[in-house]
Amino acid sequence: MAFQELFEAIEALPFASAIAESTWMFPAIEVIHVLALVMVLGTIAMVDLRLLGLARRDMGVLTLTRETLTWTWACFVVAAITGGLMFASAAVRYSGLFPFQAKMVLLALAGLNMAWFHSTAYRSVDQWDRQLPPPAPARIAGALSLSLWTSIIIAGRWIGFL
């Protein structure tokens, strides 16, 4: 099955049609999506700014990540579900939009950055937990993360204007 046929099949699903045809469902889902993204970006930014040595200098990275990680993942799951629901309502149209494609690529890059951080610098976090500034790999991961997540938000808002 080609992507075009897959996206047409997604749009034809009963829940996708209901969202597309409803006057209130898409905006309600979008509100939840935006709120979840604010929480995701907020919790990630707290950690990233700490990795850059710019915020929460009084708190170790381990403590901060323990306090934010559950919220980050829970809100990310909500954002992914609501984003999927919105996508399903117009999958053919969204899949062809550059900002949507860019957002998906940026999300993948943010995931790769997180995986790289956790497989490198974070492995020795107990040695530099309270160090200011943190080691260069941690600062690089934090800067990349902030840049990527800001770009994800910009791409997402761009979608809304098309």
C-alpha positions as CSV (number, residue, x, y, z in Angstrom):
1,M,0.0,0.0,0.0
2,A,1.4,3.4,-1.0
3,F,1.6,6.2,1.5
4,Q,-1.2,8.1,-0.4
5,E,-3.5,5.1,0.0
6,L,-2.6,4.7,3.6
7,F,-3.4,8.3,4.4
8,E,-6.7,8.0,2.5
9,A,-7.5,4.9,4.6
10,I,-6.6,6.8,7.8
11,E,-8.9,9.7,6.9
12,A,-11.7,7.2,6.1
13,L,-11.7,5.8,9.6
14,P,-14.9,6.6,11.6
15,F,-13.1,8.5,14.3
16,A,-11.1,10.6,11.8
17,S,-14.3,11.4,9.8
18,A,-16.1,12.4,13.0
19,I,-13.2,14.8,13.9
20,A,-13.2,16.3,10.4
21,E,-17.0,16.7,10.3
22,S,-17.4,18.0,13.8
23,T,-17.4,21.8,14.6
24,W,-16.0,21.3,18.1
25,M,-13.9,18.1,18.1
26,F,-10.8,19.4,16.3
27,P,-10.5,22.6,18.3
28,A,-11.0,20.7,21.6
29,I,-8.3,18.2,20.6
30,E,-6.1,21.0,19.5
31,V,-6.4,22.7,22.9
32,I,-5.4,19.6,24.7
33,H,-2.5,19.1,22.2
34,V,-1.2,22.6,22.8
35,L,-1.5,22.3,26.6
36,A,0.4,19.0,26.5
37,L,3.1,20.5,24.3
38,V,3.5,23.5,26.7
39,M,4.2,21.0,29.5
40,V,6.6,19.0,27.3
41,L,8.5,22.0,26.2
42,G,8.5,23.5,29.7
43,T,9.8,20.4,31.4
44,I,12.4,19.8,28.7
45,A,13.5,23.5,28.8
46,M,14.0,23.3,32.6
47,V,16.5,20.4,32.1
48,D,18.1,21.9,29.0
49,L,18.6,25.3,30.7
50,R,20.2,23.4,33.6
51,L,22.4,21.5,31.2
52,L,23.5,24.9,29.8
53,G,24.2,26.1,33.3
54,L,21.6,28.9,32.9
55,A,18.9,27.9,35.3
56,R,18.3,25.7,38.4
57,R,21.9,26.1,39.3
58,D,21.0,25.2,42.9
59,M,19.7,21.7,41.8
60,G,21.6,18.7,40.5
61,V,20.8,17.4,37.1
62,L,19.7,14.0,38.5
63,T,17.2,15.5,40.9
64,L,15.8,17.8,38.2
65,T,15.4,15.0,35.7
66,R,13.8,12.8,38.3
67,E,11.3,15.5,39.1
68,T,10.4,16.3,35.5
69,L,10.8,13.1,33.5
70,T,7.4,11.6,34.4
71,W,5.6,14.8,33.5
72,T,7.6,15.1,30.3
73,W,6.7,11.6,29.1
74,A,3.1,11.7,30.3
75,C,2.5,15.0,28.5
76,F,4.4,13.7,25.4
77,V,2.1,10.7,25.2
78,V,-1.0,13.0,25.4
79,A,0.6,15.3,22.7
80,A,1.3,12.3,20.5
81,I,-2.2,10.9,20.8
82,T,-3.9,14.3,20.2
83,G,-1.5,15.1,17.3
84,G,-2.4,11.7,15.8
85,L,-6.1,12.4,16.1
86,M,-5.7,15.8,14.4
87,F,-3.5,14.3,11.7
88,A,-6.0,11.5,11.0
89,S,-8.8,14.1,10.3
90,A,-6.9,15.3,7.2
91,A,-4.0,12.9,6.8
92,V,-3.7,13.4,3.0
93,R,-3.5,17.2,3.3
94,Y,-1.2,17.2,6.3
95,S,1.2,14.6,4.9
96,G,1.9,16.9,1.9
97,L,2.6,20.0,3.9
98,F,6.3,21.0,4.3
99,P,5.8,22.2,7.9
100,F,4.2,18.9,8.9
101,Q,7.1,16.9,7.3
102,A,9.6,19.2,8.9
103,K,7.9,18.7,12.3
104,M,8.2,14.9,12.0
105,V,11.9,15.1,11.0
106,L,12.6,17.5,13.9
107,L,10.8,15.2,16.3
108,A,13.0,12.3,15.1
109,L,16.1,14.5,15.5
110,A,15.0,15.5,19.0
111,G,14.6,11.8,19.8
112,L,18.1,11.0,18.4
113,N,19.6,13.9,20.4
114,M,18.0,12.5,23.6
115,A,19.3,9.0,22.8
116,W,22.8,10.4,22.1
117,F,22.7,12.4,25.4
118,H,21.6,9.4,27.4
119,S,24.1,7.1,25.8
120,T,27.0,9.5,26.3
121,A,27.1,12.4,28.8
122,Y,24.2,11.1,31.0
123,R,26.0,7.8,31.7
124,S,28.5,9.7,33.9
125,V,26.0,12.2,35.4
126,D,26.7,11.1,38.9
127,Q,30.3,12.5,38.4
128,W,29.1,15.9,37.1
129,D,25.6,16.2,38.6
130,R,26.1,19.6,40.3
131,Q,29.1,20.8,38.2
132,L,28.8,24.2,36.7
133,P,29.1,24.4,33.9
134,P,28.3,20.8,33.0
135,P,30.6,19.0,30.6
136,A,30.5,20.1,26.9
137,P,28.6,17.1,25.6
138,A,25.8,17.8,28.1
139,R,25.7,21.5,27.1
140,I,25.7,20.6,23.4
141,A,22.8,18.2,24.0
142,G,20.9,20.8,25.9
143,A,21.4,23.5,23.3
144,L,20.4,21.1,20.5
145,S,17.3,20.0,22.4
146,L,16.2,23.6,23.0
147,S,16.7,24.4,19.4
148,L,15.0,21.3,18.1
149,W,11.9,21.7,20.4
150,T,11.6,25.4,19.6
151,S,11.7,24.5,15.9
152,I,9.1,21.7,16.5
153,I,6.7,24.3,18.0
154,I,7.3,26.7,15.1
155,A,6.6,24.0,12.5
156,G,3.5,23.0,14.4
157,R,2.2,26.5,14.5
158,W,3.0,26.9,10.8
159,I,0.8,23.9,10.0
160,G,-2.1,25.7,11.6
161,F,-1.8,28.6,9.2
162,L,-1.9,26.4,6.1
